[in-house]
Amino acid sequence: MSVVRSDSFGTVNTPSLADLLEPMEFKAMLLVTCGLQNHQIAQCLGTTEQTIRTVLWKSYKLTGCLNSDELVRRYFREVASGLLELGRLQRELAELETRTGQILDRRPESHSPHIH
């Protein structure tokens, strides 16, 4: 379900990534932000690399991003602005770590691309 937010002045803001993406799309996006490649994401989520390509393509379409770089930049902007709840992101990553046995970087600022 898409949620449109507005500020105290009535300015409408676009829906957040959490509002736009389905659970599989959101998890794939989180793993992209951790620097994983499609085949690694597929392993983590128990699916095929082709499925991940499809999931990410749908994510780009839903968010208006052209590629993973733009999706990652949007993710970090939303984290920095408080639009994405950091607690939820940490819980999602902990669940993925438990499932895969991999340690994922939970510090988004350590990988934050330069945002213009």
PyMOL commands that set and color helices and strands:
alter all, ss='L'
color gray80, all
select helices_A, chain A and resi 17-20+23-33+38-45+49-63+68-81+86-100+108-111
alter helices_A, ss='H'
color red, helices_A
select strands_A, chain A and resi 5-6+12-13
alter strands_A, ss='S'
color yellow, strands_A
deselect
rebuild
show_as cartoon
